Each structure stands twice: as C-alpha cells, then as structure tokens.
C-alpha cells in the first residue's frame, strides 16, 4: 500500500440552462450599462481629436476621423485656463483637507459620551441634510460674512458636511473602544487621542471622504457664478460653463475666455465652437479621473465598515 493518497477527480460544476440564461442577461445588462456610462466621455474625446468640420456636423460617432491634436495646443494658449486651473487646484486641495479634518473631528467627538449635549448637537448637524433656507438667504449670509469675491467663499461653506460626519461617526463606533480607553489611562487628552490614535485607525473612511470632497470641489461652478465677479477667482468648471453657454459665436466665446483679440483671431481660423467645448471638457475632467484610482482601494472598505453590525 503506497503512502501517497489517490487523487480524487475534480467534479465539474453542473450549470443549468436557467443559470446560463440568467448569467447571459446579467452580463448583457451590465455591458449596456457600462457602455452608457463610458460612451459620453469617449464621444467627447474622439470629437476633440477629430477634424473640426466633421465634428461640427456630427459626423464623428464611434471612432475618430482625421486625427489631430491641434485643438489641445490652441486651447491651452488661452491664458484664463491656467489661472482657472490654479484656482481649481487650490480650492480642491485646501477644501478637501479641511473637510476631511473637520468631518473626522466632529464624527469622533459625537462618539464621546462626555460631550455636553452630544445627541442634540448631532441631531442639529444631521437635520441640515434635509432642510436649508434657500439660495437668497444663503447669498445674504455669504455677503455678511464677507465671502463674496473671496477665495475662502469656496472653502468655509462646505467644511462641515453632515453626510461625511455621519460616515466618520459610524466608522469610529466600529473601532474597538479599548484603544481610546488605553490612551485615556496613559493620560492622553481628547485632541491627543484624536490625532495620535483615531486618525491612523480611520484612514479608509478619510480616503473615502477625500474622494467625495475632492470631486465636489473640482466639479463645483455654481458658487463661482453666485459669489464671484472677479475673473481671477474663476474655476475651470466655471470656464467650461461659460464656453457651453456662449458657444453660438466662436469669436465672442474666445474673446470672453481669453480677453485678447489676437488669440481669439488666431484660434477662430481653425477651430469651431464644438471643438473648443469638447477639448476644454476633456481638459477639465481628466485630472479628477486620474486621481480617483489612487483612492479606489479605500472606497469600498471605507463605505462598508460600520454599515453592518453583528
């Protein structure tokens, strides 16, 4: 009798016809859904690198025609784009950092039983998710706070986001309380526990909030429309908004965007309103798309932890 055991043949899993039909339709539905999500971006991309006259007439649908990249070269010559890029990057970086910090601190504090009026203040924050005063009272408040034509008008109104606070609070509650208790026994105060104990533990939810906050800051343009009259504070999204709404006259559009007649005249010779809209759209959305994959691995973990409790 040999010492080696006989290998039992692996049984192939029998898949019924019904399961195959379900799998087929599942893949079909998700493929259609993926196509619907991806195609608009793909359509804009191929139109931005195709012949401008064909793009203007709607001839470019599924693949680029007469590929060229002069649209990007010419559009990047518009000075206001780089000024708007600086403002967008600055508000995204500063706004995201402060939103993450404030959300994490409030979420942590709402888990502390020693906080005076903890339930009241938590309810006070959460109720703002469902009720607001409207645009006019909001604008009057921003004027009284001197946040019109002020870079901080992009930052302070969105520093405390109730949804992010709820996410942080739920995540902190899912962590072992022994960590905080051990730090308290060692004499650590509230701020020390927050910075040295809790922040390293709740990194997944912080990364998740950073994604939400960065995308919201990068894509926002309404606050620029309502609060800012100084063109130096225009963001990339607001420039794109102007392009889309002023696309009837190419010369007027470029004059409004660049502020210089020479650049407008040189661009008008080769470009159309459609080519500029498509090109600027790609320039605006590409940075946030490139950043997202670096945070994606934290996304599911950050959202799911604390959602189901045993």
C-alpha positions in Angstrom: 0.0 0.0 0.0 1.7 3.2 -1.1 2.0 6.2 1.2 0.6 8.6 -1.3 -3.1 9.2 -1.4 -5.1 8.7 -4.6 -6.2 12.0 -6.1 -9.9 12.2 -6.4 -11.0 13.7 -9.7 -12.5 17.1 -9.5 -16.1 17.3 -10.3 -17.1 20.0 -12.8 -19.9 22.1 -11.5 -23.1 21.5 -13.5 -24.6 24.7 -14.7 -28.3 24.5 -15.6 -29.7 26.2 -18.7 -31.6 28.6 -16.5 -28.4 29.7 -14.8 -26.8 30.3 -18.1 -29.7 32.4 -19.4 -29.6 34.4 -16.2 -25.8 34.9 -16.5 -26.2 35.9 -20.2 -28.8 38.6 -19.4 -26.8 39.8 -16.4 -23.7 40.3 -18.5 -25.8 41.9 -21.2 -27.4 44.4 -18.9 -24.2 45.4 -17.2 -22.4 45.7 -20.5 -25.1 48.0 -21.8 -24.9 50.0 -18.5 -21.1 50.2 -18.8 -21.4 51.4 -22.4 -23.9 54.1 -21.5 -21.6 55.3 -18.7 -18.4 55.3 -20.8 -19.6 56.3 -24.2 -20.3 60.0 -23.4 -16.7 60.5 -22.3 -15.5 58.5 -25.3 -17.6 60.6 -27.6 -16.2 63.9 -26.3 -12.7 62.5 -26.5 -12.9 61.4 -30.2 -14.6 64.6 -31.2 -11.8 66.6 -29.6 -9.1 64.9 -31.7 -11.1 64.6 -35.0 -11.4 67.0 -37.9 -13.2 70.1 -36.6 -15.5 70.4 -39.6 -16.6 66.8 -39.3 -17.1 67.2 -35.6 -19.2 70.3 -36.1 -21.5 68.4 -38.5 -22.0 65.5 -36.1 -20.1 63.0 -38.3 -17.9 61.6 -35.6 -19.8 59.0 -33.6 -17.8 55.8 -32.9 -14.2 56.4 -33.9 -12.1 59.5 -34.6 -11.8 60.8 -38.1 -8.7 62.6 -39.4 -6.9 62.6 -36.0 -5.1 65.7 -34.9 -4.1 67.3 -31.6 -4.0 71.0 -32.6 -7.2 71.6 -30.6 -5.4 71.0 -27.4 -2.4 73.0 -28.5 -4.5 76.0 -29.4 -6.9 75.8 -26.4 -4.0 75.7 -24.0 -2.9 79.0 -25.3 -5.9 80.7 -23.7 -4.4 82.4 -20.6 -7.5 82.2 -18.5 -7.4 78.4 -18.5 -4.2 78.3 -16.4 -5.5 80.9 -14.0 -8.7 78.9 -13.6 -6.6 75.7 -13.2 -4.7 77.3 -10.3 -7.9 78.3 -8.5 -9.5 74.9 -9.0 -6.4 73.0 -7.7 -6.1 75.4 -4.7 -9.8 75.0 -3.7 -9.7 71.3 -4.2 -6.6 70.7 -2.1 -7.4 73.2 0.7 -11.1 72.4 0.7 -10.7 68.7 0.7 -8.1 68.8 3.5 -10.2 70.9 5.8 -13.4 69.0 5.0 -11.7 65.7 5.9 -10.2 67.1 9.1 -13.5 68.8 10.3 -15.6 65.8 9.4 -13.2 63.4 11.2 -13.1 65.5 14.3 -16.8 66.0 14.6 -17.5 62.4 13.9 -15.1 61.4 16.6 -16.5 63.9 19.1 -20.1 62.7 18.5 -19.0 59.3 19.8 -17.7 60.8 23.1 -20.2 60.3 25.8 -18.6 63.1 27.8 -19.5 65.7 25.1 -22.1 68.1 26.5 -25.4 67.9 24.6 -24.0 65.2 22.3 -27.3 64.0 20.9 -28.7 67.5 20.5 -25.7 68.7 18.5 -25.5 65.6 16.4 -29.2 66.0 15.5 -28.6 69.7 14.9 -25.9 68.8 12.3 -27.9 65.9 10.7 -31.1 67.9 10.2 -29.3 70.3 7.8 -29.1 67.4 5.4 -32.9 67.7 4.8 -33.6 71.4 5.3 -32.0 74.6 4.0 -33.0 78.2 3.8 -32.6 78.6 0.1 -30.2 80.5 -2.2 -31.2 84.1 -1.3 -30.7 83.8 2.5 -27.5 81.8 1.8 -26.2 84.6 -0.5 -27.1 87.3 2.1 -25.3 85.3 4.7 -22.2 85.0 2.5 -22.3 88.7 1.9 -22.5 89.5 5.6 -19.6 87.2 6.2 -17.5 89.0 3.5 -17.1 85.8 1.5 -18.1 87.2 -1.9 -15.2 87.8 -4.2 -13.1 85.9 -1.6 -11.3 82.6 -2.2 -12.5 81.4 1.2 -16.0 81.5 -0.1 -15.2 78.3 -1.8 -14.0 76.7 1.4 -15.8 77.6 4.6 -19.4 76.9 3.5 -18.6 73.3 2.7 -16.2 72.5 5.5 -18.8 70.7 7.6 -20.8 68.2 5.5 -23.4 66.3 7.6 -23.1 63.1 5.4 -19.4 63.0 5.9 -19.8 63.5 9.7 -22.2 60.6 9.8 -19.8 58.4 7.9 -17.0 59.2 10.3 -19.1 58.7 13.4 -20.3 55.3 12.2 -16.7 54.3 11.4 -15.3 55.4 14.7 -18.1 53.5 16.5 -17.0 50.3 14.7 -13.4 50.6 16.1 -12.5 49.0 19.4 -13.2 51.3 22.4 -10.2 49.8 24.2 -7.9 51.9 22.0 -9.4 55.1 23.4 -9.6 53.7 27.0 -6.0 52.7 26.9 -4.9 56.1 25.7 -7.0 57.8 28.5 -5.4 55.6 31.1 -2.0 56.8 29.8 -3.1 60.3 30.4 -3.9 61.3 26.8 -6.4 64.1 26.3 -9.1 64.4 23.7 -7.0 66.0 21.0 -4.1 63.7 21.6 -6.4 60.6 21.2 -7.9 62.1 18.1 -4.6 62.9 16.3 -2.4 60.0 17.5 -4.9 57.2 18.0 -8.0 57.7 15.9 -6.7 59.3 12.7 -4.4 56.4 11.9 -7.2 53.9 12.5 -9.9 55.6 10.4 -7.7 56.2 7.3 -10.1 54.2 5.0 -13.1 56.4 5.7 -10.9 59.5 5.5 -9.8 58.4 2.0 -13.4 57.9 1.0 -14.4 61.3 2.2 -11.4 62.8 0.4 -12.7 61.3 -2.9 -16.2 62.7 -2.3 -15.0 66.2 -1.2 -12.4 66.5 -4.0 -14.8 65.6 -6.7 -17.4 68.0 -5.3 -14.9 70.8 -5.1 -13.4 70.2 -8.5 -16.8 70.0 -10.2 -18.5 72.9 -8.5 -19.2 76.0 -10.5 -22.4 77.4 -9.0 -20.7 79.1 -6.1 -18.4 80.9 -8.7 -21.5 82.0 -10.6 -23.2 83.4 -7.5 -20.4 84.7 -5.4 -17.5 85.7 -7.6 -17.4 88.7 -10.0 -13.6 88.9 -10.1 -12.4 86.8 -13.1 -9.2 86.0 -11.2 -11.3 83.7 -9.0 -12.9 81.8 -11.9 -12.5 78.0 -11.7 -12.1 75.5 -14.6 -15.7 74.3 -14.3 -17.0 77.9 -14.5 -14.9 78.5 -17.6 -16.4 75.4 -19.1 -19.8 76.6 -18.1 -19.1 79.9 -19.9 -17.9 78.0 -23.0 -21.1 75.9 -23.2 -23.4 78.9 -22.8 -21.5 81.2 -25.1 -20.9 78.7 -28.0 -23.1 80.4 -30.6 -20.4 82.8 -31.5 -16.9 81.3 -31.7 -15.2 84.7 -31.8 -17.2 86.1 -28.9 -16.6 82.9 -26.9 -12.8 83.0 -27.3 -12.7 86.7 -26.6 -14.6 86.2 -23.4 -12.4 83.3 -22.4 -9.0 84.8 -23.3 -9.6 88.5 -23.1 -7.2 89.1 -26.0 -8.2 89.8 -29.6 -5.1 88.4 -31.2 -5.5 84.9 -29.6 -9.2 84.9 -30.5 -8.5 85.7 -34.1 -5.8 83.0 -34.4 -8.0 80.4 -32.9 -11.1 81.3 -34.9 -9.4 80.4 -38.1 -9.0 76.7 -37.3 -11.4 75.9 -34.6 -15.2 75.7 -34.1 -17.4 76.1 -31.1 -17.9 72.3 -30.8 -14.2 71.5 -31.0 -13.4 74.0 -28.2 -16.2 72.7 -26.0 -15.1 69.1 -26.4 -11.4 69.9 -25.9 -12.0 72.0 -22.7 -14.3 69.3 -21.3 -11.6 66.7 -21.6 -9.0 69.1 -20.0 -11.4 69.8 -17.1 -12.4 66.2 -16.3 -9.2 64.4 -16.9 -7.3 65.4 -13.6 -10.0 64.1 -11.3 -10.3 60.9 -13.3 -6.6 60.3 -13.0 -6.6 60.9 -9.2 -9.6 58.5 -8.5 -7.7 55.2 -9.0 -5.2 56.0 -6.2 -8.1 56.2 -3.7 -10.3 53.4 -5.1 -8.9 50.7 -2.9 -10.1 52.6 0.2 -13.5 53.3 -1.2 -15.4 50.0 -0.6 -13.8 49.4 2.8 -14.5 52.9 3.9 -18.2 52.8 3.0 -18.9 49.3 4.2 -17.2 49.2 7.6 -19.7 50.0 10.2 -22.6 49.6 7.9 -23.4 46.1 9.1 -23.0 45.4 12.8 -23.2 42.0 14.4 
